[in-house]
């Protein structure tokens, strides 16, 4: 089976603690529903810096990437089904799904 990275972009923070709890509960349900294929679930990112070709550094990302999840499934089609069920989409975020290629060094 192949591994796929679901990369999270954007997304709006819930506006109230109650909305946050509801969203978190949905996210936990999603993780539980697909627990058998989760390799590295729910990895949020913060304090992003960008290193540019001239080696200068800026304190911010060039994209609105906010996290990632790694899953292991039999096909891209299955990975996309799992991504489509992700509650991150409910808060205005989007997901990119990519097959993870392992390099032998």
N, C-alpha and C positions, 0 to 999 in steps of 0.2 A: 504494500500500500504506500501511497505517496503522502507527504506532509504538505499542508497548505497554510499560508500565513494570511489571516484576515487582518488587514490594517485599517484602523479606525481613523476617520478624518472628520473634523468639525464636531458637531453636536452641541446642543444647548444644555446648560445645567438646569435641573429642575428648579422652579421658582420658589418652592416652599419645601420645608422639611418633609411634609406629608407626601408631596409628589416624589421627592427623592426616595423615600421608603418604598413607595409603590414601584418606582422604576427599578430599584435595587432588587425587589422581590421578583419582578419579571426577569431580570438578568440572572438571578439565581435559578429560576425555573428553567431558563434556556440552557444554562450550564449543566444542570442536572439531566435534562432531556437528552443531551448529547455527551454525557460524561464519558461514555465508552470511547469516544474519538478525540477527547481533549488531551493534548500533549502539554501545552503551556497556556492555560486559560487566563484571560483578563489581566493583561499587563499594561497598566496605564503608564504614560510618559509625562515627565514634567521637566522644567528647567532646560529646555532644548536650546542648543547653540548650533550654529552653522559654521563649518570650516570651509572657506572658499578656495578656489584653485590657487589664488595668490597667497594662501595660508593665513589670510586675515580671518578673524572670528567675529561673528555678530551674535549677540544674545537674543536669539529667537530663531525659530525654524522658518524655512522658506515655504513650507506647506503646513497645513493645520493638522498634522498627524497627532493623535492623542493617545494611541495605544495599539496593541496587537494581541491576537490570539493565534496559537498554532494548533491545528487539528491534523489528524491522520485518518484519511478516508480513501476509498477505492478510486475516486474520479473527481475531476473538476466539477462535474454536474452535481455530485453529492456535496461538495464543498460549497457550491453556490446555493443549494437548498438550505444548508445550515446557516449560511450568511443571511439569506432572505428572512429567516426566522429570528434573527438577532434583534433584541429590543433597542439596541443603539439607534436603529433606524427610526424608532418612535420619537426620539428627541432631536431629529433633524440631522443626524450624522449620516455619513455614507461609509461604505466598506469597499476596499479593494481586496480581491482574492487572488493570490499568486501561489503557484506551485513552488515549494522550497526545494532547491537543487542542492544536494549534498556534494561537497567537493572532497576528493581524496588527496590529501597532501602528504 
